[in-house]
Amino acid sequence: MYLLLHSLKKTLLGGGFSNYIYILTNKVNNIYIPFTYVNSFIIALFTCVITLTIASLAAFGFSKLEMKHKNLLFNVIIVGLATPAISIVIPMYFLYNKTGLLNTRISVIIAQIALYLPMSILILRNFFDSLPKALMESSKIDGASNFQVFYYIFLPLAKPAIANLGVLTVSWSFKDFLVPLIFITDVKLYPATVSISALVSEFSSSLTNIGRYNTALCFLAIPPLIIYVIGRKYFEKRVSEWCVKGLSFE
């Protein structure tokens, strides 16, 4: 609570509450701060939807379908959890530069999906593992296809896990700084995290500008806080139980 009050106090330096009005109504360093949150929302939304779609299908396959060496393939994917983001981002930069995707929102979305998929598959796979195999067996007896079993039975049961993962994915995407910093140079496409860092050169050491910069930082903390409040009940689920199961090779 002290840290929160201290941070809010810093936003009032110099201009007081006019700092908030200034940040919301003026372009700073050719950046209109409210629009950067629109960019962040667009990137986070598409990253979340695509990541959840791919992860849920892959997790169901790894958990319930019989495939040769599926555990080996699953462990290969999970290696991505130990892979530094920078080792993926740099090769993707040169690839984007050749394909014309550099400096677009799509470049950030694709990179974030690649970074978030291993954890997403791990969480959902372990959740599907907790569901009884009898559901799969009885559905197959009734003539349902694998996709029908997934869509009509397992997907509805996985809504709490998917909702929780969705909240996490949006939060991860919104707070991401490294990926958009490398792939986006057009100020019109800046997400909120990059735009705030770009204000450092504009705001000098005067008391008023320090207050305005702290105000911009305060705004940056609001969306993750809202996301947490909305998804609080899902955070209270036992996500750790879905993540701590051991990995094994066939």
N, C-alpha and C positions, 0 to 999 in steps of 0.2 A: 504494500500500500504506500509505503514511504517513497519507493522508487517511482510509482505512478504519479504521486502528487508532486514530486520533485521535477519530473519530466514536464508535467503540465505547467508548472511554475516557469520553467525555462521558455515555454512558448510565448509567454506574456512579456518577455524582455523588450524594452524599447517602445513598441507600438501598442502593447496590450492586446485586447481582443481584435483590434484592427489588423493584426498579423494574419488572423484566420481569413478575414475578408480579402486581404491582399493576395494570399495564396490561391484562393478560390476564383478570383476575378481577373487576375493579371497573368500575362505571359512572362515567365522568368527565363532568361537565356534562350528565348524563342521556344520555350516549352510551356504549354498550358496544362498545368498539373491535373485538373479533373479529367481531361481526355486520356491521360496516361493510365488512369484506372480502368477506362474502357478497354484499352489495349490489353491490360493485364487480365481483365475479365474474359475477353475473347480467347486469349491464349489458354487460360486456365480451363475454360468450358470445353473447348475442343480436346485439349490434353486429357481431361477427366473422362469424357465420353468415350474416346477411342481407347484409352488405356483400360477402362473397365470392361469394354466389349471384348477386346483381345484377351485380357487376363482371365475373365470369367470362362470363356470358351477353352482356353488353354488349361486352366486349373481343373475344369471338369474332366477334360481328356486325361490329364495326368493322374487324377484321382480315381475315376470310375471306369475308364476304357482300358481294354487290354491291348497293349502295344509292346513290341519287342524293344528292350533296352529303354523303356520309358523313364525309369529312375535315373539312368545314366544321362539321358537328355535333360531331365529336370535339373540335375546337379550342374550340368554345363550352363544352363540358364541362370542358376542361382549364383554362379561365379561372378555374374554381373554385379552382385551386391558388394563384392570386394574390389571392383574395378573403379579406379579414380575417374571422376567425371571428366577431368582434363584430358585423359588418355583417349576418350571417345570424341570429345568436342573438337580437338585440333584436326584429326582426319576428316571429320564431317565439314569443317570449315573449307578445306580444299575441295571437297566433293561439291559443296554448295556453290562455291565460286565457279566451278566448271559447268554446273547445271543451271545457273542463273537463279538459284533459290536464296542466295545470300541477300540479307537485308529485307527479309519478308517474315511475316508472322509464322508462315508454314515451317520455316527453318527451325524456329524455336519449338514449335509444337512437336515436330518429328524427334528432335533431340531429347525433349523432356519425356516423351513416350518411351524412347529407348532406355532412358535412365530409370524410369519409374516402374517399368514392366516386371523386372525380377522380383522386387518386393511385393508387387501386387499379385503376381502369380503365386508366390509363396504363401501369402495370407489366405487367398481364396482356396488354394489347393488343400491346405490344412483344415480349412473350414469344411470343404466337401468331404474330406476324410472322416470328419466327425459324424457325418450323416450315415445311416444304416445302409448296407448293401442291398437289403431286402427291397428297398424302393426301386432300385435299378432292376433287380431280378423280376419283380412282379410286373413292372411296366413292360419289360421285354416279352414276358409271357403273353401279355395282352396285345402284342404286335406293334408297340410303339418303336419308332426309330430312335437312334441315339440323340438326334437333335430335339425330337419331341420330348424325350425324357428330360433333357436339359432345360428346355424352354418352359414346359408345363409343370414340372415337379421340382427340380433342383434350383432353378433360378428364383422362383418365389420364396423357397426356404432360405435362400442366401441373401435376401434383401437386407437384413441387418448388417451383414458383413460387407456387402457392396456399398451400402449407405455410408458406413464407417470409412471404407476405403476411398469413397468419393470425396468425403470431407477432407481426408488426409491429402489426397491428390491435388485438390484445388488449393489447399494451404501450401503444399510444397511448390506448386507452380507459381502461385502469387508471390512467394518469398524468394523465388529463384533470382539470382543476380548474375552468376557467371555466364550462363547460356545466352541470355539476351544481350549481355554486354559484348560478347564475342561476335554474335551473328547480326546484330542490328546497329546501324550507325545513323539512320534517318531519325531525327528527333520526333517526327510525326508518328513513328512506330514504337517509340520508347515505351516500355512498361513502367509501372510506378517505381520499382526498385532502381532501375537505371536512371530514370529522370531525376530522382532525389540526389543521387550521387553527382549528377551533372550540374547541380546547383551550387556545389562547393566553390567553383571558380567565379560564380556570379556574386555570391554573398561575401562581402569583405568582413573584416573583424569589428565593424561598428556594432553597437548594442542592438540597434533595430534589425539589422540583417541577421544577427545571431538568433534573435527571437523568431524571425521569419523562417530561418532554416530549421529550427527546432519544431516549428509549427508543421512544416512539411514532413518532418520525421514522425510527428504525432499522427498525422493523417495516414502515414504508411502503416502504422500499427493497428488502425481501426478495422480494415477488412479481415485480417486473420482473427481478430477478436470476435467479430460478428460470425465468422465461419465456425469458430469454436462454440459460441453460444447456441447457434442453430443445431450443430451436431453433437452437443454435449452428451445427450443420452446414448449416442452411439459410441462415444469415447469410453463410456462406462461399461461397455461390453468387454468381454474377456479376450481382447485382441492378442494379448501375449500368449494365450493358449494356442492360437492359430499359428504362431511364429516359432515356437520353441521346439517343435517336434524335430527329431533327428533326421538327417539325410542319409540315404543308403544307396548302394550300387547293387544292381542285379548281378 
